[in-house]
Amino acid sequence: MAKGSNAEVLTQAIIASEIGYLTKEQFSAIEIECNIIGKMLTKLIRARSSITPP
């Protein structure tokens, strides 16, 4: 669910950039943050899935 929300933020930023609400610099900053957050979420999901339940 969190990865989907991250993707939704990026999609909204793309749209906002395309219609002129964000500058290229603002969009780039959001895109970088979304990529970083996506990588963190992937690592968290992998770490949680490798834990065996008691």
DSSP file (Angstrom, degrees, kcal/mol; ACC not computed):
  #  RESIDUE AA STRUCTURE BP1 BP2  ACC     N-H-->O    O-->H-N    N-H-->O    O-->H-N    TCO  KAPPA ALPHA  PHI   PSI    X-CA   Y-CA   Z-CA
    1    1 A M     >        0   0    0      0, 0.0     4,-2.0     0, 0.0     5,-0.2   0.000 360.0 360.0 360.0 -42.6    0.0    0.0    0.0
    2    2 A A  H  >  +     0   0    0      1,-0.2     4,-2.3     2,-0.2     5,-0.2   0.875 360.0  53.3 -65.2 -37.2    2.8    2.4    0.9
    3    3 A K  H  > S+     0   0    0      1,-0.2     4,-2.1     2,-0.2    -1,-0.2   0.881 108.4  51.1 -65.6 -35.5    4.6    1.8   -2.5
    4    4 A G  H  > S+     0   0    0      2,-0.2     4,-2.1     1,-0.2    -2,-0.2   0.886 109.3  49.9 -66.2 -39.4    1.3    2.6   -4.2
    5    5 A S  H  X S+     0   0    0     -4,-2.0     4,-2.2     2,-0.2    -2,-0.2   0.890 109.5  51.6 -65.8 -39.3    1.0    5.9   -2.3
    6    6 A N  H  X S+     0   0    0     -4,-2.3     4,-2.0     1,-0.2    -2,-0.2   0.918 110.6  48.1 -61.8 -43.8    4.5    6.8   -3.2
    7    7 A A  H  X S+     0   0    0     -4,-2.1     4,-2.5     1,-0.2    -2,-0.2   0.863 108.9  54.6 -65.2 -35.7    3.8    6.1   -6.9
    8    8 A E  H  X S+     0   0    0     -4,-2.1     4,-2.6     2,-0.2    -2,-0.2   0.904 106.1  51.2 -65.7 -40.9    0.6    8.2   -6.6
    9    9 A V  H  X S+     0   0    0     -4,-2.2     4,-2.1     2,-0.2    -2,-0.2   0.929 111.3  48.2 -60.2 -44.7    2.6   11.2   -5.3
   10   10 A L  H  X S+     0   0    0     -4,-2.0     4,-2.3     2,-0.2    -2,-0.2   0.909 110.7  50.9 -63.0 -41.8    5.0   10.9   -8.2
   11   11 A T  H  X S+     0   0    0     -4,-2.5     4,-2.3     1,-0.2    -2,-0.2   0.919 110.4  48.9 -61.4 -44.0    2.1   10.7  -10.7
   12   12 A Q  H  X S+     0   0    0     -4,-2.6     4,-2.6     1,-0.2    -1,-0.2   0.871 110.3  51.7 -64.1 -36.1    0.5   13.8   -9.2
   13   13 A A  H  X S+     0   0    0     -4,-2.1     4,-2.4     2,-0.2    -1,-0.2   0.888 108.0  51.9 -66.8 -39.2    3.9   15.6   -9.4
   14   14 A I  H  X S+     0   0    0     -4,-2.3     4,-2.5     2,-0.2    -2,-0.2   0.944 112.3  45.6 -61.2 -47.4    4.2   14.6  -13.1
   15   15 A I  H  X S+     0   0    0     -4,-2.3     4,-1.9     1,-0.2     6,-0.2   0.936 112.5  50.3 -61.6 -46.7    0.8   16.0  -13.8
   16   16 A A  H  <>S+     0   0    0     -4,-2.6     5,-2.6     1,-0.2     6,-1.1   0.873 112.3  48.2 -60.1 -37.7    1.4   19.2  -11.8
   17   17 A S  H ><5S+     0   0    0     -4,-2.4     3,-1.0     4,-0.2    -1,-0.2   0.909 109.4  52.4 -67.7 -42.8    4.7   19.6  -13.7
   18   18 A E  H 3<5S+     0   0    0     -4,-2.5    -2,-0.2     1,-0.3    -1,-0.2   0.816 112.2  44.7 -65.7 -30.9    3.1   19.1  -17.1
   19   19 A I  T 3<5S-     0   0    0     -4,-1.9    -1,-0.3    -5,-0.2    -2,-0.2   0.358 121.1-104.4 -98.6   7.5    0.4   21.7  -16.4
   20   20 A G  T < 5S+     0   0    0     -3,-1.0    -3,-0.2    -4,-0.2    -4,-0.1   0.565  87.6 117.0  91.6   9.4    2.8   24.2  -15.0
   21   21 A Y  S   <S+     0   0    0     -5,-2.6     2,-0.4    -6,-0.2    -4,-0.2   0.744  77.7  43.7 -79.7 -23.2    2.2   24.1  -11.3
   22   22 A L  S    S-     0   0    0     -6,-1.1    -2,-0.2    -9,-0.1     2,-0.1  -0.939  80.3-130.2-121.3 144.0    5.7   22.9  -10.6
   23   23 A T     >  -     0   0    0     -2,-0.4     4,-2.6     1,-0.1     5,-0.2  -0.386  34.8-104.5 -78.2 168.5    9.0   24.0  -12.0
   24   24 A K  H  > S+     0   0    0      1,-0.2     4,-2.5     2,-0.2     5,-0.1   0.883 123.7  51.7 -60.4 -37.7   11.5   21.5  -13.3
   25   25 A E  H  > S+     0   0    0      2,-0.2     4,-2.1     1,-0.2    -1,-0.2   0.910 109.9  47.5 -66.9 -42.6   13.6   21.9  -10.2
   26   26 A Q  H  > S+     0   0    0      2,-0.2     4,-2.1     1,-0.2    -2,-0.2   0.925 113.7  47.7 -64.2 -44.2   10.6   21.3   -7.9
   27   27 A F  H  X S+     0   0    0     -4,-2.6     4,-2.9     1,-0.2    -2,-0.2   0.918 110.0  52.9 -62.6 -42.5    9.6   18.3   -9.9
   28   28 A S  H  X S+     0   0    0     -4,-2.5     4,-2.5     1,-0.2    -1,-0.2   0.902 108.3  50.3 -60.2 -41.8   13.1   16.9   -9.8
   29   29 A A  H  X S+     0   0    0     -4,-2.1     4,-2.2     2,-0.2    -1,-0.2   0.915 113.0  46.1 -63.6 -42.8   13.3   17.3   -6.1
   30   30 A I  H  X S+     0   0    0     -4,-2.1     4,-2.7     2,-0.2    -2,-0.2   0.914 111.9  51.7 -65.4 -42.7   10.0   15.4   -5.6
   31   31 A E  H  X S+     0   0    0     -4,-2.9     4,-2.2     2,-0.2    -2,-0.2   0.911 110.0  48.9 -61.4 -43.1   11.1   12.7   -8.1
   32   32 A I  H  X S+     0   0    0     -4,-2.5     4,-2.3     2,-0.2    -1,-0.2   0.931 112.4  48.0 -62.2 -45.9   14.4   12.2   -6.2
   33   33 A E  H  X S+     0   0    0     -4,-2.2     4,-2.9     1,-0.2     5,-0.2   0.903 110.6  51.4 -62.9 -41.3   12.6   11.9   -2.9
   34   34 A C  H  X S+     0   0    0     -4,-2.7     4,-2.6     1,-0.2    -1,-0.2   0.899 110.2  49.6 -62.8 -40.0   10.0    9.5   -4.3
   35   35 A N  H  X S+     0   0    0     -4,-2.2     4,-2.0     2,-0.2    -2,-0.2   0.913 112.3  47.3 -64.8 -42.1   12.9    7.3   -5.6
   36   36 A I  H  X S+     0   0    0     -4,-2.3     4,-2.2     2,-0.2    -2,-0.2   0.937 113.9  47.1 -63.9 -46.7   14.6    7.3   -2.3
   37   37 A I  H  X S+     0   0    0     -4,-2.9     4,-2.7     1,-0.2    -2,-0.2   0.898 109.8  54.2 -63.0 -40.6   11.4    6.5   -0.4
   38   38 A G  H  X S+     0   0    0     -4,-2.6     4,-2.2    -5,-0.2    -1,-0.2   0.903 109.1  48.1 -59.7 -42.0   10.6    3.7   -2.9
   39   39 A K  H  X S+     0   0    0     -4,-2.0     4,-2.2     2,-0.2    -1,-0.2   0.902 111.6  50.1 -65.6 -41.0   14.0    2.2   -2.3
   40   40 A M  H  X S+     0   0    0     -4,-2.2     4,-2.4     2,-0.2    -2,-0.2   0.913 110.8  49.5 -63.3 -42.3   13.6    2.4    1.5
   41   41 A L  H  X S+     0   0    0     -4,-2.7     4,-2.8     2,-0.2    -2,-0.2   0.904 109.1  52.2 -63.7 -41.2   10.1    0.8    1.3
   42   42 A T  H  X S+     0   0    0     -4,-2.2     4,-2.4     1,-0.2    -1,-0.2   0.928 111.2  46.9 -60.2 -45.1   11.5   -2.0   -0.8
   43   43 A K  H  X S+     0   0    0     -4,-2.2     4,-2.5     2,-0.2    -1,-0.2   0.893 112.4  50.2 -64.2 -39.5   14.2   -2.7    1.7
   44   44 A L  H  X S+     0   0    0     -4,-2.4     4,-2.7     2,-0.2    -2,-0.2   0.925 110.7  48.9 -64.4 -44.4   11.7   -2.6    4.6
   45   45 A I  H  X S+     0   0    0     -4,-2.8     4,-2.2     1,-0.2    -2,-0.2   0.916 112.8  48.0 -61.9 -43.7    9.3   -5.0    2.8
   46   46 A R  H  X S+     0   0    0     -4,-2.4     4,-1.1    -5,-0.2    -1,-0.2   0.914 112.6  48.8 -63.0 -42.7   12.2   -7.4    2.1
   47   47 A A  H  < S+     0   0    0     -4,-2.5     4,-0.4     1,-0.2     3,-0.4   0.915 113.3  46.8 -64.4 -42.7   13.4   -7.2    5.7
   48   48 A R  H >< S+     0   0    0     -4,-2.7     3,-0.7     1,-0.2    -1,-0.2   0.846 110.7  52.0 -68.9 -33.7    9.9   -7.8    7.1
   49   49 A S  H 3< S+     0   0    0     -4,-2.2    -1,-0.2     1,-0.2    -2,-0.2   0.700 103.5  58.2 -77.5 -17.1    9.3  -10.7    4.7
   50   50 A S  T 3< S+     0   0    0     -4,-1.1     2,-0.5    -3,-0.4    -1,-0.2   0.566  84.3  97.5 -87.8  -7.9   12.5  -12.5    5.8
   51   51 A I  S <  S-     0   0    0     -3,-0.7    -3,-0.0    -4,-0.4    -4,-0.0  -0.690  71.7-139.6 -82.3 126.6   11.4  -12.6    9.4
   52   52 A T        -     0   0    0     -2,-0.5    -2,-0.1     1,-0.1    -3,-0.0  -0.702  22.1-114.9 -86.6 135.2    9.9  -15.9   10.4
   53   53 A P              0   0    0      0, 0.0    -1,-0.1     0, 0.0     0, 0.0  -0.308 360.0 360.0 -67.0 152.2    6.9  -15.7   12.6
   54   54 A P              0   0    0      0, 0.0    -2,-0.0     0, 0.0     0, 0.0   0.497 360.0 360.0 -67.5 360.0    7.2  -17.2   16.1
